[in-house]
Amino acid sequence: MQGCDASVLLDDTSSFTGEKTANPNSGSIRGFDVIDTIKTQVESSCADVVSCADILAVAARDSVVKLGGPSWTVLLGRRDSTTASLSTANSDIPAPTLNLSGLITSFSNKGFNSREMVALSGSHTIGQARCTTFRDRLYNETDINSSFATSVKSNCPQSGSDNNISPLDTTSPTTFDNIYYKNLRIQKGLLHSDQQLSSGGSTDSIVNTYSSNSATFFTDFANAMVKMGNLSPLTGTNGQIRKNCRKTN
């Protein structure tokens, strides 16, 4: 959460606590082994040149493309952090319980406007969420499609099974498309924060645009991802190029 510097990849040590155990990340963020594999292969053919931060940025783009989404030009040359901040990760990553005003503020603090926030939220067209992040919505909120709620409850009981996962887009969970927005319009957002984007507020019109125009969503998402990849990168003599993404050199 310090920016696009691969701080999230650092493992905890006896003298250092990183971001992996932050509340929004613990038990949720996955795939570190994939990055390890990429890093090993890159190092074997081109040692000490490609940072873990650049690998993350390229992997994000390539995974979106592979699942049917848009492509964009990834600027390269980032270096890796030698630190990570548990407290910043806990405070700065938007919580699934946030209301629309909180989401707008959280993204604004990082330089993103409401439209960019809604576009980036479209990444929830893929991925899974843990039961603990949407249980309250399932059992206590009224702006949720009843049959949708019933189907998800089978995997997320009122108590226990916190780590059971459900797709954020139950319709096409492994395709990068605009179905996420179509679902929001019929109250099938899994997270409270998802449904807030289409709840009678200022972002409804953006959701409606993306739900009816996939190309517009793709363009806006790609542009917002470039912008996110430019968040406080380390360049020049700042940071380092880690040999192992899990630890500093």
Buried (B, 14 or more C-beta within 10 A) or exposed (E): BBBBBBBBBBEBEEEBBBBBEBEBBEBBBEEBEEBBEBBEEBBEEEEEEBBBBBBBBBBBBEBBEEBBBBEBEBEBEBBBBBEBBBEBBBBBBBBBBBEBEBBBEBBEEBEBEBBBBBBBBBBBBBBBBBBBBBBEBBEEBEEBBEEBBEEBBEEBBEEEBEEBBBBBBBEBBEEBBBBBBBBBBEBBBBBBBBBBBBBEBEBBEBBBBBBEBBEBBBBBBBBBBBBBBBBEBBEEEEBBBBBBBBBBE
